[in-house]
Amino acid sequence: MSSDQELIARAQLLASTEAGITFWAREVFEKGAIKVLELCRAGSYQMDVTKILSTNGQQILDSIQDKGFELLIPNEKFDELPAPPIGLIAKGNKELLNRKSISIVGTRNPTPYGQRVASEMAANFVDREWVVTSGGAYGIDTAAHKGALISEGETIAVLASGLDVLYPAGNARLFAEIAESGLLISEYLPGTKALPHRFLNRNRLIAAIGDGTMVVEAAFRSGSLRTARDAQDLKRVVMAIPGPINSPLSEGCHRLIGEGAAAICCGVNDALELMGN
């Protein structure tokens, strides 16, 4: 079967199943999308597959491309996820997914200290020709992306919505800059809105892309800690930046360090040594 047929089959499944569902993700990962559709037609699954079979994969693929996006078959970085993405919608330089990358994450409401650290860490990594990956959110994510761009480096933003439904909208200009010199990706089709569970799904992709994940600032209960846990499950290096002991926004980082879930990191040289570079 040609790769074009596999792309059409993946588009069909992407449009008719919710991203991050382990069953369909594993089926496609292990068998390929073409085979999964064959099994659907043969009635091999003990579930309703009407939506899958009634979706036109060619139309979905055409609509993705008509909007200026590309559908990618995920590379081996995502293989160890319990639910590898069926496909990734991309805009920008897809080759960045094959490069060494550091994922930098943290709170949406950082202190000036956190913003400065995220920006400087990103700048130091791109100076060493690493790609900086984050989630495009306000706060630490934005500081990391901007730190990479200001240093004329490359950055990947993983979105929890369709690439034409930019969230947060206030970062539209940032997303345009990233698409120009870096990469925007999502496992959600154009037109898909950002919802709470989609951010949790998105976090596992950030963890998978990075050779290591760095948490800069995070409250005791934070989505960034979920990204760190995902990275830990993938046996990737997890690092946390220490902060003031009386800062609520450093509690999550201190919790990771205290539990042995993350190594303490005080600079880019620490990070590179922890990742064996």
N, C-alpha and C positions, 0 to 999 in steps of 0.2 A: 504494500500500500504506500502511496506517496505521502510525503510530509504535508502536502496541501490537504489531502483527505483527512489526515489526523488533525490538522488545525480546524477544519470545518466541524469534525466530530467534537473536538474540545469546545468550540464555540457553542455548539448545541447543548452540551452538558453544562457549560458555564452559565448559560441563560436560563436553564430549567432546574438548577439545584442551587441551594444557598452555599456560598463559599465557606469552607472550614468544616463541612460535615465529613466526619472521618470515613464513613462507609464508602461514599462515592469517591472521595479523594484516594482512598487505598485501592479501590477497584481500578480507577484510571491509572494510577501509578504502577500497579502490578500487571495490568492487562493491556493498557492503552485504550484510548477513547473509542476507537473503531470497534474493538472487540466488545466493549461495554455496551455500545449501541446494538450490536448484533445480539447480545444476550437479552437486552431489553425487548427486542423484536421477537425473540424466541420464547418470551414469557418465563425466563429463567429466574427472575427475581420475585420474591413473595411480597411485593409491594406495588402500589399504583405508580406506573411509569408513563401514564397518559401524557403528562406535561412534557416529559422528555421527548417522547415520540412525536408530539405535535409541534415541536419547535423546529424551525428551519435554520440549520446551522450555517448554510451559505448566506442567508439574509443577515444573520447576526454578524458574521465575519465581515460582510460588505459594509454594514453599518459602522463597525469599529474602524475600518479603514477609511470610510468616507469622512469620518470626523478627524482624520489625521493621526490616528493611533495605530498601534501594531499589536497583534496577539502573539505572545511568545509561549513556547513550550518551556517550562521552568528547567533550569540547569541543575547540576548535581548538588548545589548548595542547599537545595530544599529537600533532598532525598530522605533525610533522617527525621523530618517532621512526621508526627503521627497522621497529620492531614496535609500532605503536600498540595500546593495549589494546582488546580486542574489547568489553569492558564493564567498568564499575567498580561494585563493591558499596559502598554508602555508608550511613552513619548520621550524621545531624546536618545542618548547614546547607550544602547542596550549592552554594549561590550563592557560597561562598567560592572555588570554583574559577575564578570569573570576576574575582576581585580581584587586585590587585598582591600578589605574594608573594615572600618571601625564603626560600630553602632553607638551613637551618643544619644541618651534619652534622659528625661527628667520631668520635673513639674512644669505645669503651664503658668505658674505664678512664682517665678524664681526671684531670689534676692539679686542685687547687683553683683555680689560675689559669684553666684551660680552662673549668671549670664556671662560674666567675664571668663570664668573657668571653661565653660562650654565653648565659647568662641575661640579662646586661645588653644585649647586642646585640638579643636578642629583645624585651626590654622597650622599647628605644629605637625599634625598628621598629613595634611595635604602637601606640606613642604617636603615630606618624605615619600610623596607619590602614593599615598593611601587615599582611598575614597571614603568619604564620610556619609554614613547612612543615618537617617532619622525619620520621624513621622510627619513633619510639616506642621505640627501644632504650634500654638503660641508658646512662648517661654523658652525652655532649654532647647527644644527642637529647632526653633527659629534661630536661636543664637548659634547653634552648631552649623546649620546650613549657611548662615550669613558668614560665619568665621571661615568656612571653606571657600565661599565665593569671593570674599574680599581678598583672600590670599591666592586668588586665581586658580583654585583647585576644583575638584569635581565632587559632586554630592548627589546622593539618591534620596528622594522623598517617597515614602511608601504611604499611600493614602487609603483611608477607610471609606471612600466614596468613589463614584465614577470620576474619571479624569476631567470631565466637563462639568462636574459639580464640585468645584474646588472648596474644600473645607479645611480651615476656616477661610471665609471669603476675604477677610482682611489681609490674608497672605497671598492674594492673587498675583501681585507683582513679584513676590518671591518665587512663586511656582513658575511664573513665566521665565524668570532668570534661570531657574534650575533646568527647565525643559530645554533652554538654549544651549547650556554647556554641560549639563548633567543628565539626570534621568528621573522621570516621574513614573511610578508603577502602581498598579492596583490589581487586585483579583476581582474587582467589581466592574461590571459593564457600564459604559456611558449611561448617564441618567440615574444611576443608583445613588440614593441619599446616604449620608453618614448616619448610622444608628449606634447606640452604645455597644451592642455585641460585636459590631463590625470593627470597632477599635481594638477589642480584645483579639479578634482574629488577625487583624493587621499586625499586632505586636509580635506574633510568632514569626512573621516574615522578616521584620526588622532584625530579630534575633538570628534568623537563619542566614541572612545576607552577611552579617558581620563576622569576621574572624574572632572578634571579641565584642562584648557589650560593656559600655561604661555608663553608670548611673551617676549623674552629676549632683542633682538635688532631687529629693523625693520625700514626701510625707510618709508617716508610718504605714498608711494604707494608700497605695498609689498604683496606677496602671503601669508605671515604669517598673515596679517590682515584678509585675507579671512578665514583662519583657525579659527581665533578669532571670526569672525562673525558667522561662522558655529557653533562654540561652544555656542555662545550667543543664537542662534536660538534653540539650543537643551536645553537651560536653564541650561547649565553647567557653573561653575564658570570660569570667564576669568580674568586673572591677567597679569599685565605688569610691567616690571622692569624699573624703572626710570634711566635715564642716564644724562650726561652733557647736559645743555640746548643748547649748540652750536654744538652738534654732530648730523649730518644728520641721523645717524643710530639709534638715539633714538627718532626721530620725530614721527615715527609710534606708538611707545609705549606711548609717551606723547599725541598723538592724541587720542588714545583709552581711556586714563585716563581722558583727558579733556572732551571727549564726554560722559563720564559715561559708556562707553562700557566695561571698564576693571577696576578692583580694583588695586590700587598701591600695589606692593609687594616688600618687602625689605629682605626677607629671608624665609627659609622653615617653620618657625613657623607662620609667617604671612599667608603663603599659606595654611597650615593645618587648621588654624583658619577660614580662608575664606571658606574652603570646609567643615567645620563642623567636623573636626577630631581632 
